[in-house]
Amino acid sequence: MVVEVWVWAAVLGVIVVMLAADLFAHRRAHVVGVREAAAWSAVWVALGAGFGGIVWWVWGGEFAAQYFAGYLIEKSLAVDNVFVFTIIFGYFAVPREHQHRVLFYGVLGALVFRAAFIAAGSALIASFAWILYVFGAFLVATGVRLAWHRDETVDPGRSLVLRLFRRFVPVTAEYHGSKFLVRQGGRWVATPLLAVLVLIEVTDIVFAVDSIPAIFAVTQETFLVFTSNAFAILGLRAMYFLLADLVHRFVYLKLGLALVLVWVGVKMLLLDLVKIPTVVSLAVVAVLLAAAVTASWLRTRGAAGERAKDTPEELVPPSAQRDS
């Protein structure tokens, strides 16, 4: 697959333009409703699907199938991000009108870090072909671990990153609108919103350790790995606001994601023994995810519409509590 430099530049330009449009559309802090989130989700999905169509037109069906497989894997794993983001925002009692700003910069950082991971992964594969087997074994192990511990919940208060942040960075006792830093007593101090951003950024880096090797399982084309990742991640904010109040209903999704990771890991381990067509791999991923979502909705169709909150919103954000 030959990709000219100007094509890379054009794709990066589109990403920058779309990020700027999203930032302009949400320049004023407000609560993002389900209708707005659904509209933006449709925009991001259309953009990702449209780019897949361009790949099909320029480079052919096989590369398009690889792109869509990577896109679907990253999009599905991003739902797991939504679970964690919901917990983090609830733990810090982040006002809903400021959540988009945190996620915007979180996604911006995620694109930069994932580009670095993809470049490193491509370099490793080019130099050491056997590294694919390491990726495959890692994905299988990760999938098994995710299935085994799927009922465990994340506790942001036990995060080493958060403890270090509280210890070394002075933090205000309350939010100051959508500001990450404010000046108090002649010095700059962080607001709890910055602590949330740091924790979300680190969380995404951890998720990238799983998702990047998973996409390398369906394509080793750096351009496709990056673009499928980028276009899926761009819609993460809208996905969060669309699904945040429904995550309690996806009871079998983690099991489905675990099976997807095991599947792509096994596919990578058998790379030199069995050539599994990309279309078949894409179909298996789609069936596993569809089955997990369908089973989840059938299992929880009688559940209450509103998820119970563990921490009342009126409590002082835990990030304001300093370690002694």
N, C-alpha and C positions, 0 to 999 in steps of 0.2 A: 504494500500500500504506500504510494508516494503522495506525500502531502507537502505542498509548497509553503514557503515561509509566509507568503501573503495570506494563505488560507488560515494559518494559525493566528495571524494578526487580525483577520476579519472576525474569527470566532471570539477572540478576546475582546474585540471592539463591541461585538453584540452583547457580550456578558456585561461589560462596563456600562453600556447604554441602558440595558435592562435594570441593572442595579441602581443607576441614577434615576430612572423613571420610577422605580419602586420607592426610593428615598423621597423623591419629590411628592409622590402621591400620599406618602405618610409623613410629610414634614411636620404636621401638627399632631401632638400626642392625642390619641383617641382609642376607644375600645373597638377592636376589630371584630365585627359581627360575623355570624355564619354566612350570611349572603355575600358580604364583601370577600371573605376568605374563599368561598366557593368560586367567585368570579376570578380572583387572582389565581387560584389553583388551576382553573380551566386555561388561563393564559399561559401558565408555566408548562402545563402538560402539552398544550398545543405547540409551544415553542420547542419542547423536547421532541415531540413526535414529528414536527416539521423538519427539524434538523436530521432526524432519522431518515425522512423521505429524501433529503438532499444527499445523504450518504448513499442511499439506494440508487439514486439517479446518477451520481458521479462515479462511485466505486463498485456498485453491484449489490446483489441481494445477500451474498454471504457476509460481507462487511456490515451491511445494514442489520442483519440478524445478530451479529456480534454486538453492535451498538445497542440494539434494543434489549438484548439479554443483560448487558451491563447496566443499562438504564433501569430495567425492572428490578434487578438485584439491589442496586443502590437505593431505589425508591422504596422498596420493601424494608430494607434495613433502616431507612430513615424513620420509619414508623416507630422503631424501637427508641430512636432519639426523642420522639414526641413523648413517650412514656417518661423518660428521664427528665425532660424539660418541664413536664407537668409537676413532677415531684419537686424539682429545684425551685420553680416559681412559687409553689405552695409553701415550701419550707421557709423561703425568704419573704413570703407575703407580698410579692411584687404586684403593685397596682396594674390592672389589665391594660390601662392606657399606655404604660411604659414598656410592656413586654415586646412589642414589635421592634423598638429601638435596640433592645438587647439582642434580639435574634438577628437583626440586620447586620450588626457588627460581628456577631457570632458566625454568621454565614460567610461574611467577607473574610474573616480569619480562616475559616474552614477551607475556602477555596485556595488560599495561599498555602496552607499546610498540606493539603491533599496534593496540590501540584508538586510540592517538594517530595512527598512520599512516592508519587507516581514516577517522577524522574529518577529517584533512588531505586525504585523497584525495577524500572526498565533497564537501568545500568547494571543492576545485579543479574538480571536474566540474560542480558547480552554477554556478560562476562562469565557467569556461572550458570549454565543451563540446568544443573541439578537443583538449583534453588527452588525450582517449581515444585519439586517433591517436598521440600521443606514447607512451602506455602500450603500444599495440599494436606500434609499431615497436621499442620497448624489449624486449618479450617475444620478438619474432621474433629480434632480435639475441642476446638471452640464450640462447634455445633453440639457435641455430646455434653459439654459443660453447661451450655445454655439450656438444653433440654432438661438436664438433671436439676438445675437451680432456677428453673423458669418461674417459680413462685416466690423467689426472694425479691425483696424490694430494696431500692437504693436509699441509703441514709446519708444525705449531704453533710450532716453534722460530723460524720466520722471521716470525711475526706481529708487526706493528708494535705492536699493543696489548699483547702479552705483553712485548715489549722495554721499552716505556714503564712497564708495571706493575713489572717487575723493577727498573728504575732508580729509581723514585720511591717505591715501597712496600717497606718492610723485610719480608722473608719468612723464616720459620723454615726450618731445614734438614730438618725432618721433619714428618709429619702428627701432629696432636693429636686423635685420634678424629675426630669429625664437626664439630669447631669450625672456624669461619672465621677467628676472631681469638683470640689468647691474649695474656696479659700477661707480658712478660719484661723484666727490668731496669728496672722501673718505667714501662714504656710498652707500648702496645698494638701488636702486630705481626701481620701476616697469616700464615696457614698456606698451604701449597701448594693447599689446597682452595679458598681464595678466588680464587687465580689461575685455577683451573679454571673456577669459576663466572663470572668476568669474561669469560673467553675464550668460554665457551658462550653467554653473553648477547649478546656482540657478534656471534658467529656467527649466532645466531637473527635478529638485526636485519638482517644481510646477506641471509639467506634471505627475510625478510619483504619486502624490496625487490622480489623476484621474485613471491612468492605473492600479495601484496595486489593488484597490478595484474592478476594472472591471474584472481582472483575477480571483480574489476570487469568482466572480459570477459564473464562469464556473468550478472551481475546488478549493477545500480547502486543497489539498495536497501540502504541502510546497515545496516539491521537484519539482513538476510540475510547480508551480507558479514561482519559481526561475529560472528553466531551460528555460521555455518558454520566460520569460522576458529577461534572459541573452542572449540567442541565437538570439532574435530579435534585441536587443540593439547592439550586436556586428556588425551588418550590417548597423548601422545608418550612419557611415561615408561614406561608398560607396553609400548608398541611397541618401545622401545629394548631392554628386557630380554628381549623375545620374539625379537627379530631380531638382537641384537648378535653372536651366534655364527654367524649365517647370512649376514651381509652379503656375504661373499666369493662367495656363490653367485648374487647378483643382478648378473651381469656385463653384462646388457643393460638394466638398469633406468634408468641415466642416459640412455641413448639414447631409451628410452620417455618419460622425463620431458622430454627436449629436444623431442621431437615434440609432446608435450602443450602445451608453452609456445609452440611455433611455431603450433600449431593455434589456440589461444585468441588469440594475437596477430593472426593473419590474420583471425579472426572479428571482432576489434575493429576492424581496419583497414577491413573491408568492411561495417561496421555500417550505413552509410547507403545501401549499394548492394544488399546481399543480406541478407535477414532469415533467419538460420539458427535454426530452432526450438530451444528450450532442450533438449528431449528428444533431438534429434539431436546436439547438442553434448555432452550427457552420455554418450550412447552411444559417440561417437567417443573420448572420453577413456577410458571404461571398456575399450573394445576395444584401444586403444593400450597401456594399462597391463597388461591381461591377456596380450596378446601378448608384451610385454617380460618379464613374470614367467615365463610358460610357456617361452619360448625360453631364458631364463636357467637354469631348473631342468633342462631337457633337455640344455643345453650342459654343465652341471656335475654331472650325476648320478653321474659316476664319481669326483668329487673327494673328497679326504680329508675326514672329518667335522670335523676340528679345524683351525681357521685358525692358521697359523704366526704366532708373535709376533716382531716385529722387536726388541723390547727386553725383556729379562728383568725380571720383576716385582721382583726383589730389588734392582735398581739404585736409587740415590738419586734421587728425583724431580727432573727437570731444572729445575723451578721454584725449587728451592732454590739453584741456581747464580746468583749475583749478577753483573751486569755490572760490569766494573771501571771 
